[in-house]
Amino acid sequence: MGHMAEDHDGDPVYLTRLQWDIDRVERDYPDVKLTATKEMQV
């Protein structure tokens, strides 16, 4: 997957503009949890 990056904490981030890509990842990798935002603890 060429859509991977790391956020400022070093956590993996999946970058895409297409819902099709998100649907494909959710279908092909059901153990991966995709969220729109990251929970932050202050």
MITOR-182335 format. One line per 3 residues: number of its first residue (from 1); their letters; for each residue z, x, y of N, C-alpha, C, CB. Coordinates in nm, 4 decimals. Each point is the difference from the previous one (the first is absolute). Last residue first. Glycine has a CB too. Layout:
MITOR-182335
NUM> a> Z:X:Y:Z:X:Y:Z:X:Y:Z:X:Y ~ ...
end
This chain:
MITOR-182335
42> vqm> 2.7249:-0.5156:1.3801:0.0441:0.0721:0.1189:0.1440:0.0402:-0.0140:-0.1631:-0.1243:0.1394 ~ -0.2891:-0.0008:-0.4633:0.1441:-0.0146:0.0126:0.0456:0.0875:0.1152:0.0278:-0.0498:-0.2476 ~ -0.5171:-0.2022:0.0901:0.0693:0.1129:0.0606:0.1488:-0.0312:0.0041:-0.2037:0.0614:0.1385
39> ekt> -0.2816:-0.2213:-0.4122:0.1346:-0.0343:0.0442:0.0698:0.1253:0.0503:0.0112:-0.1911:-0.1648 ~ -0.5480:0.0931:0.1735:0.1037:0.0759:-0.0678:0.1350:-0.0423:0.0544:-0.1564:0.1945:-0.0371 ~ -0.3339:-0.4797:-0.0044:0.0855:0.0814:0.0851:0.1047:0.0694:-0.0852:-0.0380:-0.1551:0.1947
36> atl> -0.2971:-0.1050:-0.3979:-0.0669:0.0182:0.1282:0.0801:0.0910:0.0925:-0.1032:-0.2257:-0.0258 ~ 0.0956:0.2598:-0.5242:0.0624:-0.0787:0.1062:-0.0707:0.0301:0.1311:0.2232:0.0003:-0.1202 ~ -0.2697:0.0636:-0.4609:-0.0582:0.0193:0.1320:0.0721:-0.0909:0.0983:-0.2252:0.0623:-0.0992
33> kvd> 0.3179:0.1620:-0.4158:0.0385:-0.1028:0.0966:-0.0576:0.0360:0.1366:0.2128:-0.0508:-0.1291 ~ -0.3309:0.1615:-0.4204:0.0061:0.0517:0.1368:0.0325:-0.1156:0.0932:-0.1669:0.1849:-0.0519 ~ 0.0864:-0.2441:-0.4176:0.1334:0.0569:0.0220:0.0175:0.0572:0.1411:0.0095:0.0516:-0.2436
30> pyd> -0.4311:-0.2394:0.0721:0.1009:-0.1041:0.0247:0.1414:0.0541:0.0234:-0.1386:-0.1491:-0.1395 ~ -0.3756:0.3156:0.1667:0.1279:0.0713:-0.0077:0.1152:-0.0978:0.0272:-0.1117:0.2167:0.0745 ~ -0.3445:-0.3676:-0.0768:-0.0118:0.1154:-0.0894:0.1317:0.0742:-0.0219:-0.2335:0.0214:0.0766
27> rev> 0.2052:-0.4059:0.2204:-0.0500:-0.0383:-0.1319:0.0042:0.1173:-0.0977:-0.1470:-0.1707:0.1088 ~ 0.2644:0.2398:0.3452:0.0994:-0.0891:-0.0609:-0.0417:-0.0415:-0.1400:0.0628:-0.0825:0.2268 ~ -0.3677:0.3374:0.0233:0.1167:0.0809:-0.0355:0.1051:-0.0864:-0.0689:-0.0453:0.1540:0.1944
24> rdi> -0.3319:-0.3772:-0.0253:-0.0372:0.0853:-0.1133:0.1176:0.0850:-0.0453:-0.2361:0.0049:0.0823 ~ 0.2821:-0.2717:0.3071:-0.0066:-0.0836:-0.1202:-0.0304:0.0833:-0.1241:-0.0757:-0.1924:0.1411 ~ 0.0599:0.4089:0.2745:0.1379:-0.0359:-0.0329:0.0035:-0.0830:-0.1277:0.0622:0.0054:0.2439
21> dwq> -0.4849:0.1017:-0.0691:0.0667:0.1200:-0.0510:0.1436:-0.0303:-0.0428:-0.1443:0.1409:0.1492 ~ -0.0996:-0.4849:0.0619:-0.0543:0.0265:-0.1331:0.0669:0.1225:-0.0622:-0.2193:-0.1022:0.0694 ~ 0.2967:-0.0209:0.3823:0.0862:-0.0723:-0.0937:-0.0460:0.0245:-0.1428:0.0464:-0.1757:0.1738
18> lrt> -0.1370:0.5262:0.2338:-0.0587:-0.1067:-0.0795:0.1011:-0.0645:-0.0936:-0.2175:0.1175:0.0140 ~ 0.2708:0.2709:0.2781:-0.0317:-0.1099:0.0905:-0.0463:-0.1228:-0.0774:-0.0610:0.1654:0.1777 ~ 0.4080:0.2805:-0.2960:-0.1267:-0.0689:-0.0225:-0.0188:-0.1092:0.1040:0.0130:0.0498:-0.2462
15> lyv> 0.3510:0.3634:0.0388:-0.0691:-0.0458:0.1208:-0.1319:-0.0663:-0.0377:0.1073:0.1842:0.1352 ~ 0.4041:-0.0312:-0.3493:-0.1365:-0.0377:-0.0382:-0.0673:-0.0633:0.1210:0.0668:-0.0351:-0.2435 ~ 0.3642:0.3995:0.1632:-0.0512:-0.1148:0.0737:-0.1436:-0.0237:-0.0445:0.1521:0.0463:0.1993
12> pdg> 0.3389:0.2530:-0.3512:-0.1426:-0.0319:-0.0112:-0.0355:-0.1294:0.0724:-0.0043:0.1187:-0.2189 ~ 0.4073:0.2145:0.3820:-0.0251:-0.1030:-0.1006:-0.1488:-0.0338:-0.0046:0.2320:-0.0930:0.0344 ~ 0.0115:0.3971:0.2735:-0.0589:0.0611:-0.1182:-0.0260:-0.0990:-0.1120:0.1147:0.2079:0.0621
9> dhd> 0.0458:-0.2865:0.3982:0.1082:0.0322:-0.0942:-0.0517:0.0697:-0.1251:0.1264:-0.1965:0.0855 ~ -0.4195:0.0362:0.2594:0.0831:0.1046:0.0601:0.1198:0.0379:-0.0866:-0.0714:-0.0829:0.2222 ~ -0.3486:-0.1108:-0.4855:0.0578:-0.0376:0.1288:0.0920:0.1114:0.0496:-0.0144:-0.2454:-0.0610
6> eam> -0.4408:0.2885:-0.2559:0.1461:0.0043:0.0002:0.0493:-0.0428:0.1366:0.0036:0.1846:-0.1728 ~ -0.4710:-0.3133:-0.1338:0.0544:0.0877:0.1033:0.1510:0.0042:-0.0185:-0.1897:-0.0535:0.1630 ~ -0.3148:-0.1508:-0.4085:0.1412:0.0342:-0.0039:0.0361:0.0960:0.1124:-0.0001:-0.0351:-0.2473
3> hgm> -0.4333:-0.1676:0.0792:0.0663:-0.0714:0.1082:0.1479:0.0338:0.0083:-0.1654:-0.1826:-0.0260 ~ -0.1909:0.3063:-0.3053:-0.0091:0.0786:0.1209:0.0717:-0.0620:0.1181:-0.2134:0.0836:-0.0838 ~ 0.2455:-0.0861:-0.4831:0.0000:-0.0836:0.1187:0.0000:0.0874:0.1241:0.1209:-0.1821:-0.1237
end
